[in-house]
Amino acid sequence: MDQEVDVDVVVVGAGGGGLVAALAAADRGCSVVVLEKLDRAGGNTGLSTGSIPAAGSKQQQAAGVDDDPGRMATDLLRQSGPHEAEDLTRRLAETSAELVDWLVERHQIDLRLILDYKHVGHSVHRLHAPPSRRGADLVADLLGACERAGVTVVTGNPVSSLLTEDGRVVGVEVSGDRIDTYQLRAHAVVLAANGFAANRALLEQWAPELAGLEYFGAHGSTGEAIEWGLALGGRLRNATAYQGYAAVAYPHGSILSWTTVEMGGVLVDSTGVRLGDEIVGYSGFTTSVLAGEQPYWAVYDARIRDVTLREDEYRDLVEMGGAKECADVEELAAVTGAPVEALRQTLAAYADAARGTTADEHGRTDFAMAPLEPPYVATRVTPGLFHTQGGLDVDTSGRVLGTDGAPVPGLFAVGGVAPGVSGRTGGRGYSSGNGLLTAVGLGALAGAAASELAGTPG
């Protein structure tokens, strides 16, 4: 390459997608710098459970799980419905097992197949996560891998703009209150700065139906990377899709593990009635919760609590007093403030449905450990927005595409800067792990493709 550069690849954003893109490029002989505007790495990956779906991984094979990319793509598309990144869905499914095996074997990322549950959208066990089910542990492992691979990760250095020459992206400019402005020239730039859920103005412009949801994701998801791509001729895809969470523990701010619901729990409002079919998923159920009357409560039982205590984040919530045990319906009513007779009727009707005596009034057909039995457990919850799923149109290697369908030379996008694979609009299309799939899965593909621009396609 005759272009003079300071570094082969610049990655903007030190969440899971950016760190994996950096590893993929470094594995192919590239020099890589990751620039993070906040003072610590992690992004939404650090706030997640760290769960990455993969079909046909070595861990699945060892556990006897029959899975393949076709089945995974079918599952994801069944959940999402038609959308504007279906080719990306299939490509991410095709490369998912290779991704997880590469992270585990080459870079010592501690990911383990979850056999406790399948979670939303998956027909078999295919989620791979840190033993703690904490995304912060995944980020720590990725940072360690980057250090071993010679990747430079610089926090507190916000990128302010892209450098372009003759329509080609050739680097970035970095500018902030606490640093002197400087430029880094590169063969390729990978945008991994997440979506726009923390930017109220962009929400109102691009996805106004989300503007009323309280945001619980990473503070750095302010959308400027998407704006840069649009200014260079890019276009938005799946703009109004999102990942919500129906059960953010209140006032603790951490999520209530959806395992409590999948194992048989329900959500009720202040009147003591259920809010719908909870098994549509934690994202899809977000708007159903909004239709109720505050406060909202997740109601499950001690058996389900004890199963879920295997998860570190839920155990922390219990230790903070976020799961209140109730000996009977009367005590449950006292804790939640809901009318005792309404709660009694709700739980009785749900028990009949779980036993198969009657059809569930909301259409739920998967009851797991239900009927619920005393002692009950109640957690106050509130619905929230975690990340947007709309982003810049990309090809299946993460190259940003213009309105004419041609790549913007030198520019890649992954994770929340790219389109999600969770449907064209709304939250019901989200399958567990979709956010990390388009972050780390597309990150690996984009990092490999970026290395080709540097002349080092290892």
N, C-alpha and C positions, 0 to 999 in steps of 0.2 A: 504494500500500500504506500502511495507517495504522500499521503496526508500526514503532516507532523502532528503528533498527539502527545499528551501528557500521560495518558493511560489508555489501554485498549478499550475498556468498557467502563462506563459510569452507570451506576444503579442509583436511582432516586427513591429512597425509602428503605428502611431496615426492618420491615416486617418479614413474615415467613416467605412471601413471594420474592422480595428483593434479595434476601440472604440465599435462597436456593438458586436464583438466577446467577448470583455471584459465584456460587460453588460450581455450577455447570460451566460457566465461562472459564473459571480458574482451572478446572479439570482439563480443559482443552488448551492450556498454555497461555491464557490471557492474563494480563495485569488488570486488576479490578479495584475500583474504589466505590464503596457504598456510602452515600450521603444521606443522613437522617436529620430532619429539621428539629425534632424534639431532642431532649437531653438523654433519652434512653431509647434503645431499640425495642421493637416488639409489635407496635401497631395493634390491629385487631387480632392478630395471631396470639399475642400475649394475653388477650382477654378471653380467648376461646378455650375449648376443651382439648385443642391440639389434635383433633380427629381428622385423619386423611383417609378417604375411601380408596380402595384398590381392589382390582378384580384379578385373581390368579396369582397373588403374591406367594412367596415361599412359605410364609406363616400360615396362610389359608390352606395350602396343600398339606402342610404338616398336621393341621388340625382336621383335615378331612372335609373342608368346606368346598363344595362344588360351585365354582364361579368362573366367569370368563368376561371379557370386555363387552361382548354382545349383550349379555344379561345385564351388566351394569348400565350400559347405555339405554337399554330398554327400560330399566327401572327409573333412571333419572328423567327420561323423556315422558314416561307415564306420569310421574309426579309433576313435571314442569308444564306439560302441554307444549304446543307449538311455540317456537320463539325464534329470535334472530341470530342465534349462535349454535344451532343444532350440530353443525359440523365440528364445532369446538367440543361439544359434549362427547361426541364419538371419539375424537382424537384423545381427549383426556382419559377416557375409559381405556383406550387401547394402550396407553403408555403408563397407566396408573401402577401396575404391578412392578414394572421396571423402576419407576420412580421410588416406591417404598423400599424395594430391595437395595437400590443404589444408596439411598440415604442411610439405611441400617448398616449395610456391609462396608461401604467405602468410607462413610463419614461418621460412623458410630453414633447415629441418631437413635435414641432409645424409643422406638415405636413398637408397640405390641398389639396384636390382633385382639379386639374386644369381643369376648364371647358371652358377656353378660346380657347384651342386648344388640339388636340390629339398628334401631333408631329409624327416624322418619325417612321413608322413601326407598329403603333397601330391603330386598327379599331374602338376603342371606347376610351372614356376619362378614362385613368387609371394612369396617372402620378400624384404622390403626392409630394408636394414640400413645402418649407417654403413660407410664404406669399410674401416675398421679391424676391423669385426665386434666392436666393443667397446660394451657398453651404457653405459659411462661417457661415451663421446663423445656418445651420444644424450642423456643427462642434461645434459651441458654445453650442447648446442644448445638444449634445452628451457628451461634456466635463462636463457640469453641471450634467447630469445624472450619469456619471461615479463617480463624486465627491460624489453624494448622495448615490451611491451604494458601496462606499468604495474602488473603484478601484484606484490604484496609477498610475498616468500618469507622466512619467519623460521625459522631452525633453532635447536635447543636449547630449544624451547618445547613441552613435552609437554602435550597435551590430557588432562585427567583425567576429564572427564565432559561429557555433553551437557546443555544447558539446555532445559527443556521447559515449556510452558504449555498447559493444557487439551489435552494429548495431542499438541501440535505441537512440533517441534524448532525452537528459536528462537536457538540459538547454542551456544557451548562455554565451558567453564571450563578455564583453563590453570594448571597448578601444577607446580612442580619444585623440586629442592633449590637450584638456583642462581638462581631468579627469584621475584619476588613473585607471588602468585596474582592472576589477573585474569580477566575475562570479556569475551567478544566476542559481541555479538548480531548476528544475520544473518537474512535471509529464507530461506536454505537452507544446509544443511551437507552436504558431500560427504565421505564416509568413504573414504579411499584409503590406509589404513595397513597394507595387506598382510594376510596370513593369520596362522596360529597355529603355524607349524612350529618357531618358536624357544621355544615355551612347552610344556615337557614335561608339565605337568599337564593342559593342554587337549588335547594329543595323546592322552594316556592316557584322557581322558574321551570325546573325539569320534572319534578314529581310532587306537585302541590298537595296531593292527598296524604303525603307523609309528614307534612310540616307540623301537624298537630301531635305527633307522637314524641314522647320524651326520648331523648337519645342517650344510649348507654354504652356506645362504642368508644373507640380511640379518638382522642382529641385532635389528632393530626389529619383526620379524614375531611379535609376542607376543599377538595375538588380542583385545586389549581392545575394539577397535572392533566386532568381531563380538558380543562380550558386551553392549555397549551396545545394539546393535540387537535382540538377543534379549530384553533387559530391557524393551524397548518393544513387545514382541509379535511380533518377527520370528521367522523359522524358518530352520534350516539346510537347505541343498540340496547334493547331491553331496558329503556330509560326508567320506567316506573316500577321495575321489579325490586324487591328488597328482602332482607332477612330481618324479621321481627322476632320478638320473644314474648310469649304470652305470660310468662311467669317469672318476672324479675322479683326477687325477694325484697320486700319493703319493710323497713327502710334501709336494709343492708346493702342494696345495690348489686349484689351478686345474683347470678341466675339460680333459680331452683331447678335442680336436675330434672329433666323431663322423664327420667326413669321413674320418678314417683307417679307420673301420669300413665306412662306406658304399662307399668305394673298393675294398674287398676285405679289410680287416683282420679279425682274429678276437680273441676273448678266451679265454684259457686260465687254468687254476688251477695250483696247485703240483704237481699230478700230471701236467701236460702235456696235459690233455684240454680240448676246447672245452666251453662251458657252455650252448649252445643256439643257436637261430637269432637271430643278432645283429640281423637286419634288422627285428625287431619294434620297434626304436627304443631310444634311450638311456634313456628313462624306463621303457618296458615291460620292458627287459632287466635292470633293477635287481635284482629278486628272483631272477632266474636266476643272477646272479653270487653272490648270498648262498648259493645252494645248493652252491657249490663250496668248495674248501679254499684258504685264504689261503697265500701272497700271490697276487693276481690280476695278470695281465699282458695288455695289448693287444699283439698281434703283427701287424705289417704289413711293408712293405718300403720300400726307399729311394725307389722311384718314387712311392709314395703319400706318403711324407714330403715329397718335393719339391713335389708338388701342394699339399699342405696348408700348406706354408710361405707361401703367399699370405695366410694368416690371421695377423694380428699376435699374437694370444694364443698360438697354437701356436708361432710363431717364438720368442716369449719362453720357452716351455717348453723348446724345443730348446736355447736359449742357456743355460738353467739346468741343462742336463744331463739333462733328463727324457725324452729319446729316445735310447736306446743302440743304436748300429749294431753288428750282429753279422755277421761274414763268412760264417758257415755255421751249420748246425743245432747243431754242437758248441759254438760260441761262444754261441749263443742259450741253450742249456741251461746253460752256465756263468753267464750273466747272470741268468737267471730262477730257477735252482736246480731246474728241472723235469728229470725223467729224460730223457736224450737220445733213447732209443729211443721213448719215449712221444710226445715232440715230433715225432720223425721220422714216426711213424705218423699222428699227427694232421694234420700238414701234407700228407702224401701223400694221405690220404683226402680232405682238403679240396680239394687240387689236382684229383683225379679228378672230384669233384663240379663244380668250376668249369669243367672241360673238357667236362662233360656225359657223361663215361664212366659214372658212377654217380650215383644220387640222393644228395643230401646227407643224412647221418644225422639232422640236426636239422631238415630241411625248408627250408633256405635255398635260394632260387632266384635271388637277385640277387647277382652276384659282382663286377661292375664290372671292375676291373683284375686280379683274381685269375685264375690261380693266383699265389700269392706266390712270389717268387724272391729268391735272395740278391743283395746283402746284405739281411738282415732288420733290422727296427727293433723294439725292445721298450720299452714304457712301463709302469711299475708303476702300477696303478690300484686304486681302492676304490670301492664303491657308496655313494651318499649321497642324502639328501633335500634338495631345493632349495626347494620351496614346496608348501603345501597348495592343493588346488583346491576345497575346500568353503567355502561362505560364505553370507551372508544372501540369502534369496530376493529377487529384484528383478524389475521389469518390464523391457521392452526399452529404457527410457530411464534405467535405473539407480535408479528409485524403490524404496526398501525396502518390501517387502510384509509385512503382518501375517498371522497364521494364517487370517484371514478373507479373504485375498486383496486387501484394500484397502491403499492406500499409507499409510505412516506419514508424516503431513504434514511437509514440510520436510526429509526425510532421504533421502539418496542413498548408494549404495555402488558402488564400482568395484574392479577388480583383485582382489586376494586377499581383500578383504572381501566380495565378491560371489561367487556360485557360478561355478566354472570351466566350460569347455565340453569337458572331457576325460573324460567318462564319470561314472557314478554312484559307482564305487569303483575303487581300484587305480591303477596307473601306466601300464597299456598303452594307455589311451585318449588319451594326450597326443600331439598333433601339434606339430611345431616351431612356435614362435611363439604357442602358445595363451595362455601367461601374459601376454605383452604385448598380445595381441588383446583380452583382457578388461580389461586395464589402460587402454591408450590408446584402444582402440576404444570401450569403455563410458565411459571418461572424457570423450571428446568428446560422446557422447550425453547423459551426465548433466550436464555443464557447460551444454549448450544448454537442457536441461529446467529446470535450476536458475535460469537467467536469467529464465525465464517467471515464477517466483515473485517475482522482484525487479521484475517489470513491464517488463523490457527484452528481449523476445524478438526480437533483431535478425535 
